[in-house]
Amino acid sequence: MLTTTHDFYSTHEALRLRAEQTGATVDQISLYDDPSRASADELVGRLIDRITPRTRAVAVTWVHSGTGVKLPVAELGEAIADANGTRRARDRILLCVDAVHALGVELETPAELRCDVLVSGTQKWLFGPRGTGIVWVSPEALERLQPVIPPFEADSFTAWLDRAQPPRARDASRLTPGGYHSLEHRWALAEAFGFHDEMGKANVRTHTREQATTFKEAVADLDGVHVATPMSPELSSGIVCIEIDGVQPFGVLAGLLERGFSTGITPYRNNYLRIGPSIVTTPDETEALVEAIADLA
């Protein structure tokens, strides 16, 4: 299983636990040395170069929450499809994508990304209820995936009553854990998707991207401020990560909070101040945030 050093705890830990259970190995690689200078060719090339005949799964994050780098997942998916060209079906590499910071901003569908599995929480850029998320699985990947938690799904439950093996899964319901669920939150999630559709997904992306780009360009001109996130919208999304020379990120966080701005710190080994302009922020607020950072810097 191949992943990157830029992925979040949940990806790394899920792979580690799976490796313990199966005897598989996990290979972590770095896709860039300086996130602000990352290029699409470097991002795809470094990952593809580490694929071996034994690779069965590649797990990546579409938008890195630690740096704001957006992977060219569609190009990566095409390269993995080429690598799968001569492989038997059971040996194909599955491309698994964490889309939590892309869903609600970016426009590409899972099929357009050429991925096999796409997972995302929906409480972030989509502004859905907390505790909700989605898992999308391609028909080809469904043949390879195995449930690990009992689903309360008709075929499985009937097979249990009949003391028989359930038939092959026909959809992802077999992979959905059973038990008690936050059904009211799930039902409310449709409103979040509907709200984005009503605004127009392209308009959402444009509004978010324009604020992020304006913010990056403005703070990059400030003395002592370093923008870790790439300037190009092709390699970035809504997240912008910055650092101020000689100032600890938590100090900046407190200073901005006093000025009325709620920001965050990247929960990684390298701590950056993380900014998230979105559909609930305005260009005027973005400009005021730049002024506040200039004061602190």
C-alpha positions in Angstrom: 0.0 0.0 0.0 1.4 3.3 -1.1 0.6 6.7 0.5 2.3 10.0 1.2 3.8 11.8 4.2 1.2 14.6 3.6 -1.8 12.5 4.4 -3.8 12.8 7.6 -3.8 10.6 10.7 -6.9 8.7 9.7 -5.3 7.5 6.4 -2.0 6.6 8.0 -3.6 4.8 10.9 -6.1 2.9 8.7 -3.3 1.6 6.5 -1.2 0.7 9.5 -4.0 -1.3 11.1 -4.7 -3.0 7.8 -1.0 -3.9 7.4 -1.0 -5.4 10.9 -4.1 -7.6 10.0 -2.8 -8.8 6.6 0.9 -8.6 6.6 0.9 -6.0 3.9 3.5 -3.2 3.9 2.9 0.5 3.8 5.2 2.8 1.9 5.1 6.6 2.6 6.7 9.1 0.2 7.0 12.8 0.1 5.6 14.4 -3.0 7.3 17.8 -2.6 10.0 19.4 -0.5 8.7 23.0 -0.6 4.8 23.0 -1.0 4.9 26.5 -2.5 7.0 25.3 -5.4 5.2 22.1 -6.1 4.5 21.2 -9.7 2.0 18.8 -11.3 4.8 16.8 -13.0 6.7 16.5 -9.7 3.6 15.4 -7.7 2.5 12.7 -10.2 6.1 11.6 -11.1 7.3 11.0 -7.5 4.3 8.9 -6.8 4.3 6.8 -10.0 8.0 6.2 -9.6 7.3 4.4 -6.3 4.8 2.0 -7.7 6.1 -1.6 -7.9 4.6 -4.8 -9.2 3.5 -5.5 -5.6 1.5 -2.2 -5.2 -2.2 -2.9 -4.7 -3.5 0.4 -3.3 -2.6 4.0 -3.5 -4.1 6.3 -0.9 -3.8 10.1 -1.4 -5.5 13.3 -0.3 -7.0 15.6 -3.0 -6.3 18.8 -1.0 -3.6 18.6 1.7 -4.9 20.1 4.9 -1.4 20.6 6.1 -0.2 22.8 3.3 -3.1 23.6 1.0 -1.5 21.7 -2.0 -4.1 20.3 -4.4 -3.1 17.1 -6.2 -3.8 16.7 -9.9 -5.8 13.6 -9.1 -7.2 13.1 -12.6 -3.6 13.0 -14.0 -2.6 10.6 -11.3 -5.6 8.5 -12.0 -4.7 8.3 -15.7 -1.1 7.3 -14.9 -2.3 4.6 -12.5 -4.8 3.4 -15.2 -1.8 3.0 -17.5 0.1 1.1 -14.9 -2.9 -1.2 -14.5 -3.0 -1.9 -18.3 -1.2 -5.2 -18.2 -2.3 -6.4 -14.7 -4.8 -9.1 -13.9 -8.0 -7.8 -12.3 -7.1 -9.0 -8.8 -3.7 -7.2 -9.1 -5.0 -3.8 -10.2 -4.0 -0.8 -8.1 -6.9 0.8 -6.4 -6.7 4.6 -6.2 -8.3 5.8 -3.0 -8.9 9.5 -2.4 -9.5 11.6 0.7 -11.6 14.5 -0.6 -12.6 16.2 2.6 -11.1 19.5 1.7 -12.2 19.4 -2.0 -15.8 18.4 -1.8 -17.8 21.5 -1.8 -15.2 23.5 -3.7 -13.8 21.5 -6.6 -16.0 20.4 -9.6 -14.6 17.1 -10.8 -16.6 13.9 -10.2 -15.1 10.7 -8.9 -15.4 9.2 -12.4 -13.6 12.2 -13.9 -10.8 11.7 -11.3 -10.5 8.1 -12.4 -10.3 7.0 -8.8 -11.7 3.8 -7.3 -12.8 5.0 -3.9 -13.5 8.6 -2.8 -14.2 9.4 0.9 -15.2 12.7 2.3 -16.7 14.3 5.4 -19.4 16.7 4.5 -19.3 19.1 7.4 -16.4 21.2 6.0 -16.6 23.0 2.6 -20.1 21.6 1.9 -21.3 23.0 5.3 -23.4 19.9 6.0 -24.2 18.6 9.5 -21.3 17.4 11.6 -20.8 13.7 11.7 -21.9 13.1 8.1 -19.9 11.9 5.1 -19.9 10.0 1.9 -18.1 7.1 0.4 -18.2 6.6 -3.4 -17.0 3.3 -4.8 -16.5 2.4 -8.5 -18.2 -0.9 -9.7 -14.8 -2.4 -10.3 -13.6 -1.6 -6.8 -16.8 -3.0 -5.3 -15.6 -6.5 -6.5 -12.4 -6.1 -4.5 -13.7 -4.6 -1.2 -14.5 -6.6 1.8 -16.9 -5.5 4.6 -15.3 -5.5 8.1 -18.4 -4.4 10.2 -21.8 -6.1 10.0 -24.2 -4.1 7.8 -27.9 -4.0 8.7 -28.6 -4.7 5.0 -31.4 -6.9 3.7 -29.3 -9.6 1.9 -26.9 -9.9 4.8 -29.6 -10.1 7.4 -31.7 -12.6 5.5 -28.6 -14.8 4.9 -28.0 -14.7 8.7 -31.6 -15.8 9.4 -31.2 -18.6 6.8 -27.7 -19.6 8.1 -26.3 -19.0 4.7 -23.6 -16.8 3.0 -25.0 -13.6 1.6 -24.7 -13.1 -2.2 -22.0 -10.9 -3.7 -22.5 -7.2 -2.9 -24.5 -5.4 -5.5 -23.9 -1.9 -4.1 -22.1 -0.1 -1.3 -24.9 -0.9 1.2 -23.0 -4.1 2.1 -20.0 -1.9 3.1 -22.1 0.4 5.3 -21.9 -0.3 9.0 -25.1 -1.2 10.7 -26.4 -0.2 14.1 -27.6 3.2 15.4 -27.1 6.2 13.1 -27.6 9.9 13.2 -30.4 9.6 10.7 -31.7 13.2 11.2 -28.2 14.5 10.3 -28.1 12.3 7.2 -31.6 13.5 6.1 -30.5 17.1 6.6 -27.4 16.6 4.5 -29.6 16.7 1.3 -30.2 20.4 2.1 -26.5 21.2 2.0 -26.1 19.5 -1.5 -29.3 21.3 -2.6 -27.9 24.7 -1.4 -24.7 24.2 -3.4 -26.7 23.2 -6.5 -28.9 26.2 -6.2 -25.9 28.6 -6.0 -24.2 26.7 -8.8 -21.1 24.6 -8.0 -19.0 26.6 -10.5 -20.0 29.8 -8.7 -19.0 28.3 -5.4 -15.6 27.4 -6.7 -15.1 30.8 -8.3 -16.0 32.7 -5.1 -13.8 30.5 -3.0 -10.9 30.5 -5.4 -10.9 34.3 -6.0 -10.8 35.0 -2.3 -8.0 32.5 -1.7 -5.9 33.8 -4.6 -6.4 37.4 -3.5 -5.4 36.6 0.0 -2.3 34.7 -1.1 -1.1 37.4 -3.4 -1.7 40.1 -0.8 0.1 38.4 2.2 2.9 37.3 0.0 3.8 41.0 -0.4 4.1 41.5 3.4 7.6 41.5 4.9 8.2 38.4 7.0 5.2 36.4 5.7 5.7 33.1 3.8 2.9 31.5 1.9 3.3 27.7 1.9 0.4 27.0 -0.4 1.0 27.2 -4.2 -0.2 30.4 -5.9 -1.7 28.5 -8.9 -5.4 27.6 -8.5 -4.6 24.5 -10.4 -2.5 23.3 -7.5 -4.5 24.8 -4.6 -8.1 25.1 -3.5 -9.7 27.0 -0.6 -7.0 26.3 2.1 -4.2 28.8 2.5 -1.3 28.1 4.8 1.1 30.8 5.9 3.8 31.4 8.5 5.2 34.7 9.9 8.9 34.9 10.7 9.7 34.9 14.4 6.0 34.4 15.4 4.6 31.1 16.7 1.4 30.2 14.8 -0.6 30.0 18.1 0.4 33.5 18.8 -1.0 34.6 15.5 -4.1 32.6 16.1 -4.8 34.5 19.4 -4.0 37.8 17.8 -6.4 37.3 15.0 -9.1 36.0 17.3 -8.9 39.3 19.2 -9.5 41.1 15.9 -12.5 39.0 15.2 -11.1 36.4 12.8 -11.4 32.7 13.4 -8.5 30.8 11.8 -6.7 27.5 12.6 -3.4 25.7 12.9 -2.4 22.7 10.8 -2.4 19.6 13.0 0.8 18.3 11.5 4.5 18.2 12.5 4.9 21.5 10.6 2.5 24.0 12.0 1.2 26.7 9.7 -1.6 29.3 10.2 -4.5 27.9 8.1 -7.0 30.3 6.5 -10.2 29.1 4.8 -12.1 31.6 2.7 -15.4 30.1 1.5 -19.0 30.8 0.7 -19.6 32.3 4.1 -16.8 34.9 3.8 -16.6 38.0 1.7 -13.9 39.8 -0.3 -14.1 42.7 2.2 -13.5 40.3 5.1 -10.5 38.8 3.2 -9.0 42.3 2.8 -9.5 43.0 6.5 -7.8 39.8 7.4 -4.8 40.8 5.3 -4.6 44.0 7.2 -4.8 42.2 10.5 -1.9 39.9 9.6 0.1 42.9 8.4 -0.3 44.4 11.9 0.8 41.2 13.6 3.7 40.7 11.2 
